[in-house]
């Protein structure tokens, strides 16, 4: 009696093709769109920073008590330190892509990264 294998060659080939196609679909394209960081405090927008236009790194202090310190560099932003007990906002790391968001709930502050819309550009692309 012939031993039957779990996968046939055609199955393995199909898995390989699907994996390669998925890698190409989700691989970063290399072209970066201009982004801006939107800073909120107490639910109100307090500042918009175009991250591509930052020449020298600097820090900002957000919130009253507790306070959160934000580090801004060319192309990225992060919570550097916070007076809150857990420090989850600091652990969120650098934010640089549209859709990245970090929040310090005790300080009631939020950093959100948004893409800068180009006129005549594509709104949404689906696959």
CNS distance restraints for C-alpha pairs under 8 A (distance, minus, plus):
assign (resid   7 and name CA) (resid  11 and name CA) 5.88 0.50 0.50
assign (resid   7 and name CA) (resid  12 and name CA) 6.72 0.50 0.50
assign (resid   8 and name CA) (resid  12 and name CA) 6.57 0.50 0.50
assign (resid   9 and name CA) (resid  13 and name CA) 6.18 0.50 0.50
assign (resid  10 and name CA) (resid  14 and name CA) 6.12 0.50 0.50
assign (resid  11 and name CA) (resid  15 and name CA) 6.23 0.50 0.50
assign (resid  12 and name CA) (resid  16 and name CA) 6.17 0.50 0.50
assign (resid  13 and name CA) (resid  17 and name CA) 6.22 0.50 0.50
assign (resid  14 and name CA) (resid  18 and name CA) 6.17 0.50 0.50
assign (resid  15 and name CA) (resid  19 and name CA) 6.09 0.50 0.50
assign (resid  16 and name CA) (resid  20 and name CA) 6.23 0.50 0.50
assign (resid  17 and name CA) (resid  21 and name CA) 6.19 0.50 0.50
assign (resid  18 and name CA) (resid  22 and name CA) 6.14 0.50 0.50
assign (resid  19 and name CA) (resid  23 and name CA) 6.22 0.50 0.50
assign (resid  20 and name CA) (resid  24 and name CA) 6.44 0.50 0.50
assign (resid  21 and name CA) (resid  25 and name CA) 6.30 0.50 0.50
assign (resid  22 and name CA) (resid  26 and name CA) 6.19 0.50 0.50
assign (resid  23 and name CA) (resid  27 and name CA) 5.68 0.50 0.50
assign (resid  33 and name CA) (resid 115 and name CA) 6.73 0.50 0.50
assign (resid  33 and name CA) (resid 116 and name CA) 7.40 0.50 0.50
assign (resid  34 and name CA) (resid  50 and name CA) 7.67 0.50 0.50
assign (resid  34 and name CA) (resid  51 and name CA) 7.62 0.50 0.50
assign (resid  34 and name CA) (resid  52 and name CA) 6.37 0.50 0.50
assign (resid  34 and name CA) (resid 115 and name CA) 6.09 0.50 0.50
assign (resid  34 and name CA) (resid 116 and name CA) 5.69 0.50 0.50
assign (resid  35 and name CA) (resid  50 and name CA) 6.20 0.50 0.50
assign (resid  35 and name CA) (resid  51 and name CA) 6.09 0.50 0.50
assign (resid  35 and name CA) (resid  52 and name CA) 6.96 0.50 0.50
assign (resid  35 and name CA) (resid  75 and name CA) 7.64 0.50 0.50
assign (resid  35 and name CA) (resid  96 and name CA) 7.64 0.50 0.50
assign (resid  35 and name CA) (resid  97 and name CA) 7.21 0.50 0.50
assign (resid  35 and name CA) (resid  98 and name CA) 6.63 0.50 0.50
assign (resid  35 and name CA) (resid 113 and name CA) 6.63 0.50 0.50
assign (resid  35 and name CA) (resid 114 and name CA) 5.62 0.50 0.50
assign (resid  35 and name CA) (resid 115 and name CA) 4.41 0.50 0.50
assign (resid  35 and name CA) (resid 116 and name CA) 5.45 0.50 0.50
assign (resid  36 and name CA) (resid  48 and name CA) 6.41 0.50 0.50
assign (resid  36 and name CA) (resid  49 and name CA) 5.27 0.50 0.50
assign (resid  36 and name CA) (resid  50 and name CA) 4.23 0.50 0.50
assign (resid  36 and name CA) (resid  51 and name CA) 5.40 0.50 0.50
assign (resid  36 and name CA) (resid  52 and name CA) 7.82 0.50 0.50
assign (resid  36 and name CA) (resid 113 and name CA) 5.74 0.50 0.50
assign (resid  36 and name CA) (resid 114 and name CA) 5.44 0.50 0.50
assign (resid  36 and name CA) (resid 115 and name CA) 6.31 0.50 0.50
assign (resid  36 and name CA) (resid 116 and name CA) 6.68 0.50 0.50
assign (resid  37 and name CA) (resid  48 and name CA) 5.61 0.50 0.50
assign (resid  37 and name CA) (resid  49 and name CA) 5.05 0.50 0.50
assign (resid  37 and name CA) (resid  50 and name CA) 6.44 0.50 0.50
assign (resid  37 and name CA) (resid  51 and name CA) 6.71 0.50 0.50
assign (resid  37 and name CA) (resid  77 and name CA) 7.51 0.50 0.50
assign (resid  37 and name CA) (resid 111 and name CA) 6.54 0.50 0.50
assign (resid  37 and name CA) (resid 112 and name CA) 5.69 0.50 0.50
assign (resid  37 and name CA) (resid 113 and name CA) 4.59 0.50 0.50
assign (resid  37 and name CA) (resid 114 and name CA) 6.38 0.50 0.50
assign (resid  38 and name CA) (resid  45 and name CA) 7.06 0.50 0.50
assign (resid  38 and name CA) (resid  46 and name CA) 7.83 0.50 0.50
assign (resid  38 and name CA) (resid  47 and name CA) 5.96 0.50 0.50
assign (resid  38 and name CA) (resid  48 and name CA) 4.58 0.50 0.50
assign (resid  38 and name CA) (resid  49 and name CA) 6.53 0.50 0.50
assign (resid  38 and name CA) (resid 111 and name CA) 5.76 0.50 0.50
assign (resid  38 and name CA) (resid 112 and name CA) 5.18 0.50 0.50
assign (resid  38 and name CA) (resid 113 and name CA) 6.20 0.50 0.50
assign (resid  38 and name CA) (resid 114 and name CA) 7.27 0.50 0.50
assign (resid  39 and name CA) (resid  45 and name CA) 5.92 0.50 0.50
assign (resid  39 and name CA) (resid  46 and name CA) 5.75 0.50 0.50
assign (resid  39 and name CA) (resid  47 and name CA) 5.22 0.50 0.50
assign (resid  39 and name CA) (resid  48 and name CA) 6.31 0.50 0.50
assign (resid  39 and name CA) (resid 109 and name CA) 7.33 0.50 0.50
assign (resid  39 and name CA) (resid 110 and name CA) 5.89 0.50 0.50
assign (resid  39 and name CA) (resid 111 and name CA) 4.82 0.50 0.50
assign (resid  39 and name CA) (resid 112 and name CA) 6.65 0.50 0.50
assign (resid  40 and name CA) (resid  44 and name CA) 5.28 0.50 0.50
assign (resid  40 and name CA) (resid  45 and name CA) 4.35 0.50 0.50
assign (resid  40 and name CA) (resid  46 and name CA) 5.47 0.50 0.50
assign (resid  40 and name CA) (resid  47 and name CA) 7.24 0.50 0.50
assign (resid  40 and name CA) (resid 109 and name CA) 5.43 0.50 0.50
assign (resid  40 and name CA) (resid 110 and name CA) 5.01 0.50 0.50
assign (resid  40 and name CA) (resid 111 and name CA) 6.45 0.50 0.50
assign (resid  41 and name CA) (resid  45 and name CA) 6.54 0.50 0.50
assign (resid  41 and name CA) (resid  46 and name CA) 6.52 0.50 0.50
assign (resid  41 and name CA) (resid  62 and name CA) 7.05 0.50 0.50
assign (resid  41 and name CA) (resid  63 and name CA) 6.34 0.50 0.50
assign (resid  41 and name CA) (resid 107 and name CA) 7.94 0.50 0.50
assign (resid  41 and name CA) (resid 108 and name CA) 5.73 0.50 0.50
assign (resid  41 and name CA) (resid 109 and name CA) 4.41 0.50 0.50
assign (resid  41 and name CA) (resid 110 and name CA) 6.57 0.50 0.50
assign (resid  42 and name CA) (resid  63 and name CA) 7.87 0.50 0.50
assign (resid  42 and name CA) (resid 108 and name CA) 5.22 0.50 0.50
assign (resid  42 and name CA) (resid 109 and name CA) 6.36 0.50 0.50
assign (resid  43 and name CA) (resid 108 and name CA) 7.39 0.50 0.50
assign (resid  43 and name CA) (resid 109 and name CA) 7.58 0.50 0.50
assign (resid  50 and name CA) (resid  54 and name CA) 7.05 0.50 0.50
assign (resid  51 and name CA) (resid  72 and name CA) 7.81 0.50 0.50
assign (resid  51 and name CA) (resid  73 and name CA) 7.15 0.50 0.50
assign (resid  51 and name CA) (resid  74 and name CA) 5.47 0.50 0.50
assign (resid  51 and name CA) (resid  75 and name CA) 4.60 0.50 0.50
assign (resid  51 and name CA) (resid  76 and name CA) 6.23 0.50 0.50
assign (resid  51 and name CA) (resid  77 and name CA) 7.86 0.50 0.50
assign (resid  52 and name CA) (resid  74 and name CA) 5.69 0.50 0.50
assign (resid  52 and name CA) (resid  75 and name CA) 5.20 0.50 0.50
assign (resid  53 and name CA) (resid  74 and name CA) 6.88 0.50 0.50
assign (resid  54 and name CA) (resid  72 and name CA) 7.75 0.50 0.50
assign (resid  54 and name CA) (resid  73 and name CA) 6.28 0.50 0.50
assign (resid  54 and name CA) (resid  74 and name CA) 4.83 0.50 0.50
assign (resid  54 and name CA) (resid  75 and name CA) 7.47 0.50 0.50
assign (resid  55 and name CA) (resid  73 and name CA) 7.69 0.50 0.50
assign (resid  55 and name CA) (resid  74 and name CA) 6.35 0.50 0.50
assign (resid  56 and name CA) (resid  73 and name CA) 6.81 0.50 0.50
assign (resid  56 and name CA) (resid  74 and name CA) 7.40 0.50 0.50
assign (resid  57 and name CA) (resid  71 and name CA) 7.23 0.50 0.50
assign (resid  57 and name CA) (resid  72 and name CA) 5.54 0.50 0.50
assign (resid  57 and name CA) (resid  73 and name CA) 4.48 0.50 0.50
assign (resid  57 and name CA) (resid  74 and name CA) 6.99 0.50 0.50
assign (resid  58 and name CA) (resid  71 and name CA) 5.97 0.50 0.50
assign (resid  58 and name CA) (resid  72 and name CA) 5.43 0.50 0.50
assign (resid  58 and name CA) (resid  73 and name CA) 6.84 0.50 0.50
assign (resid  59 and name CA) (resid  69 and name CA) 6.64 0.50 0.50
assign (resid  59 and name CA) (resid  70 and name CA) 5.40 0.50 0.50
assign (resid  59 and name CA) (resid  71 and name CA) 4.52 0.50 0.50
assign (resid  59 and name CA) (resid  72 and name CA) 6.01 0.50 0.50
assign (resid  60 and name CA) (resid  69 and name CA) 5.65 0.50 0.50
assign (resid  60 and name CA) (resid  70 and name CA) 5.08 0.50 0.50
assign (resid  60 and name CA) (resid  71 and name CA) 6.62 0.50 0.50
assign (resid  60 and name CA) (resid  72 and name CA) 7.86 0.50 0.50
assign (resid  61 and name CA) (resid  67 and name CA) 6.68 0.50 0.50
assign (resid  61 and name CA) (resid  68 and name CA) 5.77 0.50 0.50
assign (resid  61 and name CA) (resid  69 and name CA) 4.53 0.50 0.50
assign (resid  61 and name CA) (resid  70 and name CA) 6.24 0.50 0.50
assign (resid  62 and name CA) (resid  67 and name CA) 5.80 0.50 0.50
assign (resid  62 and name CA) (resid  68 and name CA) 5.19 0.50 0.50
assign (resid  62 and name CA) (resid  69 and name CA) 6.20 0.50 0.50
assign (resid  62 and name CA) (resid  70 and name CA) 7.38 0.50 0.50
assign (resid  62 and name CA) (resid 107 and name CA) 7.58 0.50 0.50
assign (resid  62 and name CA) (resid 109 and name CA) 6.86 0.50 0.50
assign (resid  63 and name CA) (resid  67 and name CA) 4.83 0.50 0.50
assign (resid  63 and name CA) (resid  68 and name CA) 6.24 0.50 0.50
assign (resid  63 and name CA) (resid 107 and name CA) 5.16 0.50 0.50
assign (resid  63 and name CA) (resid 108 and name CA) 6.63 0.50 0.50
assign (resid  63 and name CA) (resid 109 and name CA) 6.46 0.50 0.50
assign (resid  64 and name CA) (resid 107 and name CA) 6.90 0.50 0.50
assign (resid  65 and name CA) (resid  83 and name CA) 7.87 0.50 0.50
assign (resid  65 and name CA) (resid 107 and name CA) 6.35 0.50 0.50
assign (resid  66 and name CA) (resid  82 and name CA) 7.21 0.50 0.50
assign (resid  66 and name CA) (resid  83 and name CA) 5.16 0.50 0.50
assign (resid  66 and name CA) (resid  84 and name CA) 6.07 0.50 0.50
assign (resid  66 and name CA) (resid 106 and name CA) 6.50 0.50 0.50
assign (resid  66 and name CA) (resid 107 and name CA) 5.08 0.50 0.50
assign (resid  67 and name CA) (resid  82 and name CA) 5.84 0.50 0.50
assign (resid  67 and name CA) (resid  83 and name CA) 5.65 0.50 0.50
assign (resid  67 and name CA) (resid  84 and name CA) 7.74 0.50 0.50
assign (resid  67 and name CA) (resid 107 and name CA) 5.75 0.50 0.50
assign (resid  68 and name CA) (resid  79 and name CA) 6.92 0.50 0.50
assign (resid  68 and name CA) (resid  80 and name CA) 7.64 0.50 0.50
assign (resid  68 and name CA) (resid  81 and name CA) 5.84 0.50 0.50
assign (resid  68 and name CA) (resid  82 and name CA) 4.14 0.50 0.50
assign (resid  68 and name CA) (resid  83 and name CA) 6.44 0.50 0.50
assign (resid  68 and name CA) (resid 104 and name CA) 7.43 0.50 0.50
assign (resid  68 and name CA) (resid 107 and name CA) 6.54 0.50 0.50
assign (resid  68 and name CA) (resid 109 and name CA) 7.88 0.50 0.50
assign (resid  69 and name CA) (resid  79 and name CA) 5.91 0.50 0.50
assign (resid  69 and name CA) (resid  80 and name CA) 5.43 0.50 0.50
assign (resid  69 and name CA) (resid  81 and name CA) 5.14 0.50 0.50
assign (resid  69 and name CA) (resid  82 and name CA) 6.05 0.50 0.50
assign (resid  70 and name CA) (resid  77 and name CA) 7.16 0.50 0.50
assign (resid  70 and name CA) (resid  78 and name CA) 5.68 0.50 0.50
assign (resid  70 and name CA) (resid  79 and name CA) 4.42 0.50 0.50
assign (resid  70 and name CA) (resid  80 and name CA) 5.20 0.50 0.50
assign (resid  70 and name CA) (resid  81 and name CA) 7.15 0.50 0.50
assign (resid  71 and name CA) (resid  77 and name CA) 5.70 0.50 0.50
assign (resid  71 and name CA) (resid  78 and name CA) 5.41 0.50 0.50
assign (resid  71 and name CA) (resid  79 and name CA) 6.17 0.50 0.50
assign (resid  71 and name CA) (resid  80 and name CA) 5.65 0.50 0.50
assign (resid  72 and name CA) (resid  76 and name CA) 6.37 0.50 0.50
assign (resid  72 and name CA) (resid  77 and name CA) 4.56 0.50 0.50
assign (resid  72 and name CA) (resid  78 and name CA) 6.77 0.50 0.50
assign (resid  73 and name CA) (resid  77 and name CA) 6.01 0.50 0.50
assign (resid  75 and name CA) (resid  96 and name CA) 6.09 0.50 0.50
assign (resid  76 and name CA) (resid  94 and name CA) 6.19 0.50 0.50
assign (resid  76 and name CA) (resid  95 and name CA) 5.53 0.50 0.50
assign (resid  76 and name CA) (resid  96 and name CA) 4.56 0.50 0.50
assign (resid  77 and name CA) (resid  94 and name CA) 5.59 0.50 0.50
assign (resid  77 and name CA) (resid  95 and name CA) 5.33 0.50 0.50
assign (resid  77 and name CA) (resid  96 and name CA) 6.69 0.50 0.50
assign (resid  78 and name CA) (resid  90 and name CA) 7.28 0.50 0.50
assign (resid  78 and name CA) (resid  92 and name CA) 7.75 0.50 0.50
assign (resid  78 and name CA) (resid  93 and name CA) 5.85 0.50 0.50
assign (resid  78 and name CA) (resid  94 and name CA) 4.77 0.50 0.50
assign (resid  78 and name CA) (resid  95 and name CA) 5.95 0.50 0.50
assign (resid  79 and name CA) (resid  89 and name CA) 6.12 0.50 0.50
assign (resid  79 and name CA) (resid  90 and name CA) 4.92 0.50 0.50
assign (resid  79 and name CA) (resid  92 and name CA) 7.78 0.50 0.50
assign (resid  79 and name CA) (resid  93 and name CA) 7.17 0.50 0.50
assign (resid  79 and name CA) (resid  94 and name CA) 7.89 0.50 0.50
assign (resid  80 and name CA) (resid  90 and name CA) 5.83 0.50 0.50
assign (resid  81 and name CA) (resid  87 and name CA) 7.60 0.50 0.50
assign (resid  81 and name CA) (resid  90 and name CA) 5.89 0.50 0.50
assign (resid  82 and name CA) (resid  87 and name CA) 6.30 0.50 0.50
assign (resid  82 and name CA) (resid  89 and name CA) 7.67 0.50 0.50
assign (resid  82 and name CA) (resid  90 and name CA) 7.02 0.50 0.50
assign (resid  82 and name CA) (resid 104 and name CA) 7.90 0.50 0.50
assign (resid  83 and name CA) (resid  87 and name CA) 7.66 0.50 0.50
assign (resid  84 and name CA) (resid 104 and name CA) 7.87 0.50 0.50
assign (resid  84 and name CA) (resid 106 and name CA) 6.07 0.50 0.50
assign (resid  84 and name CA) (resid 107 and name CA) 7.28 0.50 0.50
assign (resid  87 and name CA) (resid  91 and name CA) 6.59 0.50 0.50
assign (resid  87 and name CA) (resid 104 and name CA) 7.93 0.50 0.50
assign (resid  88 and name CA) (resid  92 and name CA) 6.44 0.50 0.50
assign (resid  88 and name CA) (resid 104 and name CA) 7.36 0.50 0.50
assign (resid  89 and name CA) (resid  93 and name CA) 7.81 0.50 0.50
assign (resid  89 and name CA) (resid 102 and name CA) 6.05 0.50 0.50
assign (resid  89 and name CA) (resid 103 and name CA) 5.71 0.50 0.50
assign (resid  89 and name CA) (resid 104 and name CA) 5.24 0.50 0.50
assign (resid  92 and name CA) (resid 102 and name CA) 6.47 0.50 0.50
assign (resid  95 and name CA) (resid 100 and name CA) 5.68 0.50 0.50
assign (resid  95 and name CA) (resid 101 and name CA) 7.01 0.50 0.50
assign (resid  95 and name CA) (resid 102 and name CA) 7.84 0.50 0.50
assign (resid  95 and name CA) (resid 113 and name CA) 7.05 0.50 0.50
assign (resid  96 and name CA) (resid 100 and name CA) 6.82 0.50 0.50
assign (resid  96 and name CA) (resid 113 and name CA) 6.78 0.50 0.50
assign (resid  97 and name CA) (resid 113 and name CA) 6.35 0.50 0.50
assign (resid  97 and name CA) (resid 114 and name CA) 7.60 0.50 0.50
assign (resid  97 and name CA) (resid 115 and name CA) 7.89 0.50 0.50
assign (resid  98 and name CA) (resid 113 and name CA) 4.89 0.50 0.50
assign (resid  98 and name CA) (resid 114 and name CA) 4.60 0.50 0.50
assign (resid  98 and name CA) (resid 115 and name CA) 5.27 0.50 0.50
assign (resid  99 and name CA) (resid 112 and name CA) 6.89 0.50 0.50
assign (resid  99 and name CA) (resid 113 and name CA) 5.61 0.50 0.50
assign (resid  99 and name CA) (resid 114 and name CA) 6.19 0.50 0.50
assign (resid 100 and name CA) (resid 112 and name CA) 6.03 0.50 0.50
assign (resid 100 and name CA) (resid 113 and name CA) 5.39 0.50 0.50
assign (resid 100 and name CA) (resid 114 and name CA) 7.99 0.50 0.50
assign (resid 101 and name CA) (resid 110 and name CA) 7.28 0.50 0.50
assign (resid 101 and name CA) (resid 111 and name CA) 5.65 0.50 0.50
assign (resid 101 and name CA) (resid 112 and name CA) 4.45 0.50 0.50
assign (resid 101 and name CA) (resid 113 and name CA) 6.34 0.50 0.50
assign (resid 102 and name CA) (resid 110 and name CA) 5.87 0.50 0.50
assign (resid 102 and name CA) (resid 111 and name CA) 5.34 0.50 0.50
assign (resid 102 and name CA) (resid 112 and name CA) 6.66 0.50 0.50
assign (resid 103 and name CA) (resid 108 and name CA) 7.59 0.50 0.50
assign (resid 103 and name CA) (resid 109 and name CA) 5.78 0.50 0.50
assign (resid 103 and name CA) (resid 110 and name CA) 4.24 0.50 0.50
assign (resid 103 and name CA) (resid 111 and name CA) 6.23 0.50 0.50
assign (resid 104 and name CA) (resid 108 and name CA) 5.90 0.50 0.50
assign (resid 104 and name CA) (resid 109 and name CA) 5.30 0.50 0.50
assign (resid 104 and name CA) (resid 110 and name CA) 6.32 0.50 0.50
assign (resid 105 and name CA) (resid 109 and name CA) 6.40 0.50 0.50
assign (resid 105 and name CA) (resid 110 and name CA) 7.97 0.50 0.50
assign (resid 117 and name CA) (resid 121 and name CA) 7.23 0.50 0.50
